[in-house]
Amino acid sequence: MNDLKKSFNDISKKYDSQRRKLIPCFDDFYGTVVNFAEITGDHPKILDIGAGTGLLTEFLLPKFPEAEFELMDISEEMLEVAKKRFAGNGNVKVALADYSKKNFSLNYDLIVSSLSIHHLEDEEKRKLMQKIYDSLNPGGIFINADQFVAESENVEKKYRAIWYQKIEETDLKKTEKDAAYERMKLDRLANLSSYLIWLKETGFSDIEVLYKYLIFAVVYCKKS
């Protein structure tokens, strides 16, 4: 976890500017989360785990301007960017914490995450799902935009080849590409079929893969 923290502290200033270059499906990926985030009530509570610089929250904020947002991340430097991004907005608060270990409040209407949970080991992922479920209000929604390993080794190799080629075609400097590839060594991807089973076993309903491109997928589920 210390390696992960250092890695994201180091990239914090360039993180946002590199997203579109490292995520070839950027608009659909984040846009799908926004499109399917539906909450009733005047002042919903939203938790963004592994929030980093607050990029996903920035996309959600126009849709839920009266919501209370809590952004949780392990990287101080990433959260410093988030603080500047939402400076003056009293509805957005940040929490420096390891979300895999910290207890959550028990009354969120929406919990979201983007490109973070894949850093956890599988057992940690399963424990996190239970914590998320327990922390949602009845009818609350969990949406995870993340990376997943293919079921087949051959397909995974093809996914990676296509993705890396798209990265190589960007104008990122070689040092930036090399740093991105180095960060990928910290990934602990689950396959999508196992992840969906874990969600069902946790008690979630309405489980859907809303979007998928190569290793990127957006998964939706609901607490009944």
Residue frames relative to the residue before (quaternion, step in Angstrom):
aa qw qx qy qz dx dy dz
M 1.0000 0.0000 0.0000 0.0000 0.00 0.00 0.00
N 0.6102 0.5526 -0.3503 0.4468 3.59 1.10 -0.63
D 0.6271 0.5257 -0.3296 0.4709 3.57 1.06 -0.77
L 0.6430 0.5253 -0.3104 0.4630 3.56 1.01 -0.84
K 0.6512 0.5234 -0.3020 0.4591 3.55 0.93 -0.94
K 0.6724 0.4929 -0.2933 0.4679 3.58 0.88 -0.94
S 0.6310 0.5587 -0.3278 0.4269 3.55 0.98 -0.88
F 0.7381 0.4024 -0.2350 0.4880 3.58 0.89 -0.91
N 0.5506 0.5570 -0.4038 0.4727 3.59 1.15 -0.36
D 0.6778 0.5188 -0.2881 0.4340 3.56 0.94 -0.94
I 0.7517 0.4002 -0.2112 0.4798 3.59 1.01 -0.78
S 0.3791 0.7958 -0.4375 0.1778 3.60 1.28 -0.26
K 0.6993 0.4852 -0.2893 0.4380 3.61 0.88 -0.88
K 0.7543 0.3667 -0.1956 0.5083 3.58 1.13 -0.59
Y 0.3942 0.7727 -0.4469 0.2188 3.57 1.28 -0.22
D 0.7210 0.4603 -0.2709 0.4415 3.59 0.66 -1.08
S 0.6788 0.5120 -0.3012 0.4317 3.57 0.89 -0.91
Q 0.7002 0.4670 -0.2700 0.4678 3.59 1.17 -0.48
R 0.4638 0.7283 -0.4338 0.2574 3.60 1.21 -0.36
R 0.7030 0.4668 -0.2911 0.4506 3.61 0.73 -0.99
K 0.6689 0.5070 -0.2993 0.4539 3.57 1.12 -0.61
L 0.7217 0.4127 -0.2366 0.5028 3.56 1.17 -0.56
I 0.7296 0.3135 -0.1980 0.5746 3.57 1.28 -0.39
P 0.2569 -0.8249 0.4797 0.1532 3.61 0.00 1.22
C 0.7189 0.3884 -0.2368 0.5255 3.59 1.22 -0.41
F 0.1048 0.8781 -0.4652 0.0401 3.58 1.28 0.46
D 0.7249 0.4593 -0.2715 0.4358 3.62 0.63 -1.10
D 0.6831 0.4636 -0.2916 0.4831 3.59 0.87 -0.88
F 0.6258 0.5755 -0.3238 0.4151 3.56 1.01 -0.88
Y 0.7495 0.3583 -0.2033 0.5182 3.57 0.72 -1.06
G 0.6295 0.5627 -0.3358 0.4176 3.57 1.02 -0.76
T 0.6143 0.5542 -0.3466 0.4420 3.58 1.07 -0.69
V 0.6179 0.5361 -0.3451 0.4601 3.60 1.00 -0.78
V 0.6762 0.4932 -0.2950 0.4609 3.57 0.85 -0.96
N 0.6666 0.5303 -0.3101 0.4223 3.59 0.88 -0.93
F 0.7764 0.3528 -0.1779 0.4909 3.60 0.98 -0.80
A 0.5036 0.6037 -0.4459 0.4279 3.59 1.25 0.16
E 0.1070 0.7991 -0.5758 0.1354 3.58 -0.25 1.29
I 0.0410 0.7996 -0.5935 0.0820 3.57 -0.73 1.09
T 0.2613 -0.7298 0.6060 0.1787 3.55 -1.10 0.72
G 0.6256 0.5328 -0.3991 0.4067 3.56 -1.19 0.45
D 0.5555 -0.6607 0.4138 0.2893 3.53 -1.18 0.65
H 0.8087 0.1425 -0.0491 0.5685 3.58 1.00 -0.75
P 0.0255 -0.8387 0.5439 -0.0048 3.60 0.49 1.15
K 0.3425 -0.7114 0.5760 0.2114 3.53 -1.29 0.46
I 0.0721 -0.8097 0.5818 -0.0266 3.54 -0.74 1.14
L 0.1372 -0.7740 0.6153 0.0593 3.56 -0.94 0.97
D 0.1220 -0.7673 0.6284 0.0392 3.55 -0.86 1.06
I 0.0997 -0.8262 0.5537 0.0306 3.60 -0.31 1.22
G 0.7691 0.1584 -0.2064 0.5838 3.52 -0.85 1.04
A 0.1753 0.8693 -0.4470 0.1176 3.50 1.22 0.71
G 0.2396 -0.8098 0.5072 0.1720 3.57 1.16 -0.50
T 0.8308 -0.1516 0.1562 0.5122 3.55 -0.77 -1.10
G 0.5603 -0.6244 0.3818 0.3879 3.59 1.26 -0.02
L 0.2844 0.8048 -0.4865 0.1864 3.57 1.24 0.33
L 0.6872 0.4641 -0.2953 0.4744 3.60 0.83 -0.92
T 0.6328 0.5253 -0.3330 0.4612 3.59 0.96 -0.79
E 0.6147 0.5503 -0.3543 0.4402 3.60 1.01 -0.70
F 0.6613 0.4901 -0.3056 0.4786 3.58 1.05 -0.71
L 0.6922 0.4849 -0.2734 0.4592 3.60 1.06 -0.75
L 0.5734 0.6597 -0.3676 0.3177 3.57 1.04 -0.75
P 0.6610 0.4962 -0.3402 0.4485 3.67 0.84 -0.75
K 0.6563 0.5084 -0.3089 0.4642 3.58 1.11 -0.63
F 0.7910 0.1716 -0.0702 0.5831 3.57 1.12 -0.72
P 0.0241 -0.8628 0.5048 0.0104 3.61 0.63 1.09
E 0.7103 0.4350 -0.2609 0.4881 3.61 1.17 -0.46
A 0.4771 0.6911 -0.4299 0.3316 3.57 1.26 0.02
E 0.3730 -0.6580 0.5973 0.2666 3.52 -1.34 0.39
F 0.1290 -0.8076 0.5747 0.0296 3.56 -0.60 1.19
E 0.0705 -0.7529 0.6518 0.0568 3.55 -1.09 0.81
L 0.1401 -0.7963 0.5871 0.0404 3.56 -0.69 1.13
M 0.0606 -0.8199 0.5689 -0.0210 3.57 -0.62 1.15
D 0.1703 0.7800 -0.5847 0.1440 3.55 -0.84 1.00
I 0.5133 -0.6615 0.4672 0.2841 3.54 -1.26 0.48
S 0.6788 0.5095 -0.2673 0.4563 3.59 1.25 -0.49
E 0.4002 -0.7259 0.5101 0.2295 3.57 -0.63 1.13
E 0.6889 0.5044 -0.2910 0.4316 3.57 0.90 -0.95
M 0.6263 0.5193 -0.3410 0.4710 3.58 1.04 -0.70
L 0.6784 0.4839 -0.2938 0.4683 3.58 0.95 -0.84
E 0.5724 0.5680 -0.3882 0.4461 3.59 1.14 -0.46
V 0.6217 0.5152 -0.3302 0.4889 3.57 1.08 -0.72
A 0.6445 0.5215 -0.3158 0.4615 3.58 0.99 -0.85
K 0.6290 0.5397 -0.3388 0.4452 3.60 0.95 -0.82
K 0.6715 0.4802 -0.2949 0.4811 3.57 0.93 -0.87
R 0.6251 0.5599 -0.3316 0.4311 3.57 1.01 -0.81
F 0.8032 0.2574 -0.1157 0.5246 3.59 0.92 -0.89
A 0.2306 0.7971 -0.5239 0.1923 3.58 1.19 0.48
G 0.7906 0.2837 -0.2273 0.4927 3.57 -0.86 0.97
N 0.6435 0.4726 -0.3281 0.5048 3.60 1.26 -0.17
G 0.2688 -0.8155 0.4980 0.1215 3.55 -0.23 1.30
N 0.6031 0.5735 -0.3545 0.4262 3.59 1.25 -0.21
V 0.6909 0.4283 -0.2656 0.5183 3.57 1.29 -0.19
K 0.0076 0.7977 -0.6008 0.0513 3.56 -0.69 1.14
V 0.2529 -0.7673 0.5709 0.1461 3.56 -1.13 0.65
A 0.1235 -0.7763 0.6158 0.0535 3.55 -1.20 0.64
L 0.2670 -0.7509 0.5866 0.1442 3.55 -0.70 1.12
A 0.3556 0.7245 -0.5039 0.3078 3.58 -0.28 1.25
D 0.4410 -0.6185 0.5764 0.3013 3.51 -1.35 0.41
Y 0.3089 -0.8083 0.4680 0.1793 3.59 -0.17 1.25
S 0.5869 0.5721 -0.3818 0.4270 3.59 1.20 -0.32
K 0.7449 0.3666 -0.2038 0.5189 3.58 1.26 -0.36
K 0.6567 0.5357 -0.3149 0.4272 3.59 1.07 -0.67
N 0.4356 -0.6643 0.5412 0.2757 3.56 -1.10 0.72
F 0.3297 -0.7415 0.5536 0.1870 3.56 -1.04 0.81
S 0.5788 -0.4978 0.4892 0.4218 3.51 -1.38 0.11
L 0.4420 -0.7353 0.4638 0.2209 3.58 -1.17 0.43
N 0.7178 0.4447 -0.2571 0.4701 3.61 1.07 0.42
Y 0.2761 0.7524 -0.5485 0.2386 3.59 0.84 0.94
D 0.3686 -0.7137 0.5545 0.2174 3.54 -1.19 0.66
L 0.7843 0.0616 -0.0079 0.6172 3.55 1.19 -0.61
I 0.0398 -0.7540 0.6552 0.0249 3.54 -1.02 0.90
V 0.0429 -0.8055 0.5903 -0.0278 3.54 -0.82 1.05
S 0.0019 0.7700 -0.6375 -0.0257 3.53 -1.30 0.34
S 0.0522 -0.7911 0.6084 0.0370 3.55 -1.12 0.65
L 0.8758 -0.0620 0.0087 0.4786 3.52 -0.91 1.08
S 0.5656 0.6042 -0.3820 0.4112 3.56 0.91 0.91
I 0.6916 0.5159 -0.3059 0.4025 3.59 0.72 -1.05
H 0.5849 0.5998 -0.3724 0.3994 3.61 1.13 -0.49
H 0.5722 0.5821 -0.3881 0.4279 3.60 1.25 -0.11
L 0.6162 0.5578 -0.3411 0.4391 3.60 1.24 -0.30
E 0.5195 -0.5765 0.5160 0.3625 3.53 -1.26 0.43
D 0.6847 -0.5238 0.3086 0.4019 3.60 -1.15 0.58
E 0.6653 0.4973 -0.3180 0.4570 3.60 0.89 -0.85
E 0.6259 0.5176 -0.3309 0.4804 3.57 1.09 -0.67
K 0.6087 0.5465 -0.3474 0.4584 3.58 1.05 -0.72
R 0.6756 0.5046 -0.2944 0.4498 3.57 0.89 -0.94
K 0.6465 0.5029 -0.3150 0.4795 3.58 0.98 -0.79
L 0.6341 0.5318 -0.3254 0.4574 3.56 1.04 -0.79
M 0.6214 0.5486 -0.3437 0.4413 3.60 0.96 -0.80
Q 0.6566 0.5011 -0.3135 0.4685 3.57 0.95 -0.85
K 0.6517 0.5122 -0.3139 0.4630 3.57 0.97 -0.83
I 0.6320 0.5180 -0.3247 0.4762 3.57 1.03 -0.79
Y 0.6479 0.5242 -0.3166 0.4530 3.58 0.89 -0.94
D 0.6886 0.4905 -0.2783 0.4558 3.57 0.86 -0.98
S 0.7055 0.4860 -0.2583 0.4465 3.58 1.11 -0.66
L 0.6069 0.5632 -0.3539 0.4350 3.59 1.25 -0.19
N 0.4911 -0.5983 0.5421 0.3271 3.54 -1.22 0.57
P 0.6142 -0.5020 0.4242 0.4368 3.63 -1.17 0.34
G 0.7770 0.2564 -0.2271 0.5282 3.57 -0.79 1.04
G 0.4727 0.6882 -0.4316 0.3417 3.56 1.30 -0.06
I 0.3357 -0.7604 0.5385 0.1377 3.53 -1.20 0.68
F 0.1191 -0.7472 0.6487 0.0817 3.54 -1.19 0.71
I 0.0046 -0.7866 0.6166 -0.0321 3.58 -0.79 1.06
N 0.0613 -0.8016 0.5946 -0.0101 3.55 -0.75 1.10
A 0.1145 -0.7589 0.6400 0.0360 3.56 -0.69 1.16
D 0.2074 0.8220 -0.4818 0.2216 3.56 -0.15 1.25
Q 0.5112 -0.6095 0.5076 0.3309 3.51 -1.38 -0.20
F 0.0633 -0.7967 0.6010 -0.0119 3.56 -1.04 0.87
V 0.4410 -0.6837 0.5132 0.2733 3.55 -1.03 0.76
A 0.5336 -0.6319 0.4582 0.3255 3.58 -1.09 0.69
E 0.5871 -0.5784 0.4374 0.3598 3.56 -1.23 0.49
S 0.7535 0.3330 -0.1601 0.5437 3.55 1.09 -0.78
E 0.5081 -0.6519 0.4726 0.3057 3.58 -0.96 0.88
N 0.6495 0.5214 -0.3205 0.4511 3.59 0.99 -0.80
V 0.6573 0.4910 -0.3088 0.4811 3.56 0.99 -0.84
E 0.6196 0.5462 -0.3412 0.4487 3.58 1.00 -0.78
K 0.6432 0.5189 -0.3214 0.4624 3.59 0.95 -0.83
K 0.6587 0.4964 -0.3074 0.4746 3.58 1.01 -0.81
Y 0.6040 0.5532 -0.3453 0.4582 3.58 1.00 -0.83
R 0.6982 0.4846 -0.2693 0.4529 3.53 0.81 -1.09
A 0.6401 0.5357 -0.3305 0.4404 3.58 0.94 -0.85
I 0.6637 0.4937 -0.3034 0.4730 3.57 0.95 -0.89
W 0.6675 0.5141 -0.2992 0.4479 3.55 0.89 -0.99
Y 0.6879 0.4818 -0.2918 0.4577 3.59 0.81 -0.98
Q 0.6186 0.5384 -0.3486 0.4538 3.57 1.05 -0.69
K 0.6482 0.5077 -0.3164 0.4712 3.57 1.00 -0.79
I 0.6245 0.5172 -0.3378 0.4779 3.59 1.05 -0.70
E 0.6643 0.5176 -0.3047 0.4450 3.57 0.92 -0.90
E 0.6660 0.5118 -0.2992 0.4527 3.59 1.13 -0.59
T 0.5546 0.5967 -0.4007 0.4194 3.61 1.24 -0.12
D 0.5472 -0.6151 0.4554 0.3389 3.55 -1.33 0.10
L 0.2992 0.7427 -0.5354 0.2687 3.58 1.15 0.49
K 0.4981 -0.6370 0.4932 0.3207 3.55 -1.07 0.73
K 0.6439 -0.5283 0.3810 0.4013 3.57 -1.20 0.50
T 0.6412 0.5228 -0.3330 0.4524 3.60 0.97 -0.77
E 0.6494 0.5099 -0.3147 0.4682 3.60 1.07 -0.73
K 0.6410 0.5069 -0.3204 0.4790 3.58 1.00 -0.79
D 0.6584 0.5145 -0.3116 0.4525 3.56 0.92 -0.93
A 0.6439 0.5164 -0.3202 0.4649 3.60 1.02 -0.79
A 0.6359 0.5243 -0.3235 0.4648 3.58 1.05 -0.78
Y 0.6592 0.4950 -0.3097 0.4738 3.58 0.92 -0.87
E 0.6303 0.5311 -0.3334 0.4577 3.58 1.05 -0.71
R 0.6379 0.5209 -0.3245 0.4652 3.60 1.01 -0.80
M 0.6123 0.5762 -0.3476 0.4150 3.58 1.05 -0.72
K 0.5757 0.5956 -0.3778 0.4136 3.59 1.17 -0.47
L 0.6424 0.5207 -0.3157 0.4653 3.58 1.26 -0.35
D 0.4931 0.6780 -0.4172 0.3510 3.59 1.30 -0.12
R 0.0985 -0.7645 0.6356 0.0441 3.56 -1.19 0.71
L 0.0123 -0.8738 0.4859 -0.0136 3.55 0.69 1.14
A 0.2715 -0.7085 0.6285 0.1713 3.53 -1.16 0.76
N 0.4648 -0.6202 0.5127 0.3693 3.58 -1.21 0.24
L 0.6347 -0.5985 0.3509 0.3403 3.51 -1.13 0.74
S 0.6377 0.5374 -0.3445 0.4311 3.61 0.95 -0.77
S 0.6478 0.4990 -0.3209 0.4779 3.61 0.98 -0.78
Y 0.6385 0.5449 -0.3246 0.4360 3.56 0.95 -0.88
L 0.6654 0.5012 -0.3029 0.4630 3.59 0.94 -0.86
I 0.6219 0.5280 -0.3321 0.4735 3.58 1.07 -0.73
W 0.6469 0.5227 -0.3211 0.4530 3.59 0.94 -0.86
L 0.6344 0.5237 -0.3343 0.4599 3.58 0.98 -0.79
K 0.6642 0.5024 -0.3037 0.4628 3.58 0.94 -0.90
E 0.6615 0.5076 -0.3044 0.4605 3.57 0.95 -0.87
T 0.6156 0.5482 -0.3376 0.4544 3.59 1.15 -0.60
G 0.5941 -0.5797 0.3656 0.4211 3.58 1.15 -0.60
F 0.4642 0.6873 -0.4466 0.3356 3.58 1.24 -0.04
S 0.1903 -0.7522 0.6194 0.1194 3.54 -1.25 0.57
D 0.7745 0.3405 -0.2528 0.4693 3.58 -1.35 0.02
I 0.2380 0.8003 -0.5152 0.1935 3.58 1.05 0.75
E 0.0972 0.8051 -0.5720 0.1232 3.56 -0.69 1.12
V 0.3104 -0.6617 0.6402 0.2366 3.53 -1.22 0.64
L 0.2395 -0.8264 0.4981 0.1078 3.56 -0.22 1.29
Y 0.8029 0.0112 0.0622 0.5928 3.53 1.09 -0.74
K 0.0715 0.7925 -0.6045 0.0362 3.57 -1.09 0.69
Y 0.1101 0.7520 -0.6444 0.0845 3.53 -1.04 0.90
L 0.8099 -0.0946 0.0036 0.5789 3.58 -0.51 1.21
I 0.8138 -0.2068 0.1505 0.5219 3.63 -0.70 -0.99
F 0.5982 0.5842 -0.3505 0.4219 3.59 1.27 -0.16
A 0.0994 0.7916 -0.5963 0.0888 3.58 -0.94 0.93
V 0.2276 -0.7341 0.6229 0.1458 3.54 -1.24 0.58
V 0.0846 -0.8158 0.5719 -0.0147 3.56 -0.62 1.21
Y 0.1800 -0.7873 0.5887 0.0344 3.52 -0.91 1.09
C 0.1605 0.7651 -0.6211 0.0553 3.55 -1.14 0.61
K 0.2801 -0.7784 0.5532 0.0981 3.54 -1.28 0.45
K 0.3516 -0.6908 0.5836 0.2420 3.54 -1.18 0.60
S 0.3717 -0.7632 0.4860 0.2080 3.56 -0.50 1.17
